[in-house]
Amino acid sequence: MSNTKFWKPVYQLFKPEEPLAKPEDLRDFYVQRPDSPVDNLVSSLEMADEPTKFLLAGHRGGGKTTELRRVERLLAEDYAVIWIDTETALDRYNIGYAEVVVLIGQEICCQAIKPGWWSNRDERLLEALEESLTTVVYQEKEQANANLALPDVLQKMGLVLKRGLTREFSSTLNIRPQLSEVIVRVNEIIKAAERDRKQKLVVIVDGLDRHDWRTALEMFASPLLTELECHIIYTIPISLRYSSDFRQPMESFQCLDLVNLPVFKCDDNFHPTDIPHQANRELLGRVISKRLARLDRKDQDIFTYGAVNLLCEKSGGVMRDLIRLARISCQVALRKKQDYVDLKIAEDAVKEERKIYTLSDYHFPELATVHQTGRPTTNTYSLPSKGEFVICDELLQNKFILGYYDEQTMNLWFDVHPILLDEVMRI
């Protein structure tokens, strides 16, 4: 028997847009990756006396948020950790370093006024930060905080940030001095709170990897993002990580890479091959099996070995893609009135997933070169909507090509996303 009642609990186990944030999900679903930078990050924080700024790079859907949630849990006992999600707090179309700096200041202020977080808090420092934040967000302070308590002011500021600061500025407002003042006030609170708590502050800023290359480059080229005197971890787009334009700004940060698990091996020259990487495919397979383990024992074998192997291969080692392929497979099985996912159903799921990748003619030569050499090109293309750009930067950002590390030598190499390989090879 195959019906919605049978497939719904299986389908609900695979939610590609949800990172493993809940403690029970991290406990039950997380699969340890050999390439995770989490352990190195925690060790670096333990060794550092001065505030350290980290950049975590990886493809969209590669598992960065899940890994950062692990960082949050690992640090919770010895550090004061503040989590900031820019995707929900800021307007993705009106974002720059100004919005990020103000948001960090606002979130630290929100945390500082919570009961028990800062037991001997200095109200004068909070009032000074509130005043400097208000000066940035509003031209006339009176319209922001007249007769309002600090929590209400912060709430109103959050609404302004969601719309974008540029909509609130006059054309003559010079924001840089005001932002510098915000940073000074935030740093005063950081120092006082760390002394009081006897813990260092770690700020995790998630969501900045979802922005385009140009926006991210402008944002991180500003030195203001490094001037806050606490440990900070920012996520960045994969295309920015490998851009030659980012080499100098990147020197102000420690870079961490969350690479995808290669599902094919590379040769001695770091060129892609068609030799399956069986160990990584088995690890990816555990991502599926650990989720199915929540079902009744009799339902845990509903994905055949061949189906799992194909889904792992076509995911390219990208965690979100793997979870989405498993979810689509459940839909296909329901539609075909089957009570299992076999190789044929997995193949149909792959065909459905392939539809979301829209290739243009100018992509194909670059994809073919990457598959042959294992290296992205620097060739450019021009479009009226975005001007001149490096084609492979676009391919990286859209996951048309994926980056990997060789396990033995730790050399970086690239290949076409496996879900596109058949089409690229036909050209």
N, C-alpha and C positions, 0 to 999 in steps of 0.2 A: 504493500500500500504506500502510495506517495501522495501527499497533500500538503497544504499550507501548514497544518498543525504539526506535521512531521518536520518540515524544513525550517520553520520560523526560529526555533531555538538554535539551530545550527547557523542560520543566517545571522542571527544577532551576536554570535561570537566573533564575527569578522566585521569590524567597523573601521574602515581604512582612515577616516579623518580623525579618529580619536587616539591620541597617544596613551601610553600606559601611565596614567596619573594616579589612579586609586591604588592604595597599598595592596589590596587583595589581587588586583590585576597584575601589578609588578611581581607579586609573589608567585602567582599561578602561570602567567603567560610569558614572563621575560626569559629570553634565551641569551646567555652570555656570549658576547662577540669577542673574538680574539683581537680585533682591531679597535676596540672601544677606547677613546682617549680619557674615559672617566677616571680610571685609576691614576693616570699620569697627572691629571688635573688636581685631584685631591692631594697627591704627593707634593705637587708644586706649591699649593696653598700652605701646606704644613711647613715647607722649607722657607717660605717668603716672609721677610720682615716688613717689607714695604708693600703698599697696595699694588696689586698686579692686575693687568687688563688682558683678558683672553678673548679671542675670536674663535668661535666654533663654526666650521664650514662643512657643508655636505649638501647633497642633492635634496630637493624638496621631497619629503616622504621617506627620507633615509633613516629616520629614527632619532633626530637630534633632540626633539622635545622629550621623548622617552628617556634618553640618556641623561638629559639635564634634570629630569625628575629624580633619577637615581642619584645624581649629584646632590640635589636638595635633601634627600633622605640621608645620605652618607654624612653630610655636613651638619645636619640639624642639631646634633648634640653639642658640638664644639663651636659652632658659629651662629651668628644671627643672620638668617637667610631671608631675603626679600625677593619674591618672584614677581616679575613684571611681564605682562603679555601685551605687546604693542598692537597686536592684531585686533584685540577687543577694545583697547584704550584709545587708539589713534585712528584717524582717517587715513587709509592707505594711499589716498590720492593727494593728501596735503600733509606730508611728513618730511621732516628734515632734522638736522641736529638740534634745532631749537626746540621742537616738540619733544624729542627724546630727553634732552637735558631737563626740561621743565617737568616731564612726566616722572623721571627718576626722583627729582626733588619733591614732587607732590607725594609720591608713594612712600618715600622715607618719612615725610611729615605725617602721613596717614598712619604709618606704623608707630611712630613715636608717640602719638596721642592715645594709642590703645592702652587700656589698663594693664599694668604689669610689665609692659615691654621695656619701658624706661622709667624705673622706679623713682629716681630722683631727678626727673626731667626739669630742665631750665625753661620756664615759660617764655622768658625773654628771647631765647634763641628761636623758639617756635614762632613767636610773633614777628621776629626779624625775617625769618624765612617766608612766612606768609606775606609779609609786606613786599619782599623782593619778587616772589612769584606773581603777586597781583600786579606789580608794575609791568611785568612782561606781558601778562595776559590781557590787561586792560589799559587803555590810555588814561582813563580817569579812575583812580582807585575807588572813588566814592561809589561808582556804579556797581562795584563788585562786592564790597563787604560792609556796606552801611548796615549796622545793626544785626550783622550776622555773626554767629559763632564760627570758630575755626573749621569744624567739620563741614558746615554748610558752605563756607567759602571754598573749601577743597572740592566739594561736590560740584559747585558751579564751574570751577576751573576744569574739572574733568569733562564737562559738557563742551567747554570751549575747545579743549584739546581734541575732542572727537571731531569737531568741525574743521580744525586746522587753525593754527595761530595766525597764518597769513591773512585770514579773513578778518582778524581783529586789529591788525596793525594799520596805522596810517602810512602813507607812502614816505613820510619823513622820519619815521621812528627807526632809530639805530638800535638794533636788538642786542648787539654784541656786549656793550657795557652792562646791560641788564642781566644777561645770561651769566656774565662773570660774577656779578653780585649774587645771583642765585647759587652759583657753585661755592662761593665763599661761605654763605650761610649754611648750605647743606654740609659742607666740610666741618663747620663748627659743631653741628648736631652729631655728625658721625663720630668725631673725637670724644665728645661728652658722653654719648651713649655707649661707645665701646669701653670707656673707662668705667662707667657705671655697671655695665653687664659683664665686664671682664671677658668679652668675646669680640672677635673681629667681625665686621659686617661683610657679607657677600651679597651682591645684587646680581640676579640672573635676568637678563633682558632677552626674552624670546620673541620671535616673530619678525625680526628685521631681515631674515633670509628670504622672506616672501616678496621683497620689493625688487624692482628691476635694477640692472647693473648701474645705470647712471645715477639713480636716486641714492643707492647705497654708497657709491664712490664719493659723491658730494658730502654725504653724511659723515663717513668715516675719515674723510680727508681733514675734517675740522679737529683741531687739537682739544676742543672742549670736551669731547667724549672721553678723554684720558685724564682730565683734571680733577675728577671726583676722587677723594682720598679714601677709597675702599676697594676691595676686590670686586671686579665686575666681569661678567661673562656675557658677551654679545654673540648672537647668531648672525651669520652673513650669508649672502647668496654664493653659490658655488662658482659662478662666473666671475665674481669679484675676487675670490681667493686666487684664481689663476691668471688674473689680468695683469699685464705689465704696467698699467697705469696705477696699480695699487702698491707697487713695491715699496715706495718711500713711506706712505702712511702706515703700511703694515709693520714697519720697524718699531712702532710704538706699542705693539701688541705681541702677545704670545699666541701663535696660531695653532689650533687643534683641528685635526681632520677626522671626520667620521666618514670613512670611505665605505662604498658598497662591497658586499662580498662577491668576488668574481665567480661566476657560474661556469666560465671556461678558463682554461689556463693560458698563460702567455708563454712565448718561447724565450730563449736565452737573450734575445735582443729586445724583449718586452713588446713583441708584436702579438696581436691576438691570434689564437688558434681555435680550432673546432673541437679540442679535447675537453671533455666535461671535467669540471672540478668537483669531483664526487663528494669530498669532505664538506665543502661549503653547501652543496645541495642537500646533504643530510642535515646540516645545521639549520638551513632554511626550512626543511621538512619538519623539524621539531617545533618551529613557530606554529605550524598548522596543528600538529599532534597535541601540543600542550593546550591549545584552545579546545580541541575536541575532547580532551580529558575531563572537561566539566560536564559532559553529557553522561547519560547512563552508559555503563560499560558496553552494552550491546550495540550502541550507536557510534562507537569510537572508530570503527574501521570503514566508515562510509566513503572515504576517499581512497581509491586504489593507489598502489605504489606508482604505477605509470602516470596517473593523473597528477599526483604530488610532484613527481620529478619534472613533468612538463611545466607546471605552474611555477616551480622554483626557477627553472631555466628562463622562462619568459618574463619573470619579474626582474631579471638582471641583477638580482641581489638587493633590490630596493624594497625595504620592508613594507611600505604602504602599497606598492604595486602588488606584492605578494598577497597581502590581506584583501585587496580589492579583487584580484583574480579568484581567490577562494570564495568571496561573496558572490561574484557573478556566476561562478560554477554552481552554487546553490540555486540561483535563479533559473539557470538553464536546466538543471535536473528537475526542478519543480515543473517547468514548462513541458519537459519531455516525459513527465509522470514516472520518473525513476526514483528509487530510494537509495541511490549511491551516485558518486561522481567517478566515472571511469575516464579513460584516455579520450574517448570521443567527446564526452561532455566538456572535458578540460580544453580540448582543441576548439570547440565552439565558444567557450568563454574567452579564450585568447583572441579569437576573431572579433568578438564584440569589443574587447578592450582596445584592440588595434585601431578602432574607428576614432578614438579621441586624439590620435596623433595625426596632425595635418602637415604633410610635407609639401614644400614648394620646390620648384625646379632647381633653384640655386642651392638647395640643401644637398642634393644627391652627390655632386662631385666631392664635397667636403666629407660626407659620410663615407664614401668609398675610400677616400684617402686615409681617414682615421682607422677604418677597419683593416687597411693594408699595413699602415705604419705604426699604429698604436699611439699616434701623436695628433693633437689638434693643429689645424693650420692657422695662419694669421690673415688669411684672405678676407677681404671686406666686400660689402654689398651696400647698396643705397636704396632706401625706400622713402617715398614722400612723407610717410607717417612718422618715421624715426631717424631719417638722415642716414649717414654712413655708419656702419657698425661692423665688428668682426663677426663673421658668420658663426664660427665655432663658439663664441660667447653665447650667442642665441641658442645654439644647439645644446650647450651645457645647461643653460638655465631652464630649457624646456625638457630636459632629460632625453633628448634624442641621442646624445652620446653620454657615456658614464665613465667616471674615473675610478681606477682601482690601484691598489698597491700590490706589488709582488711580495709574497709572504717571506721569502728568504732574504732578498736584497733590499726590501722596502723602497724600491723604485716605483715611481708613478707611471701608469700606463692607462690608455683609454681604448674604448671600443664602442661601436654602435649598440644602442639598446637592443637586446635580443629580439624584442617583439617586432623590430623593424628590419632585422637582418635579411630575411627572405626577400623582401622588396628591394633592398639595396643591392643584394647579390644578383638580382635579375637585370639590373641596369647595365 
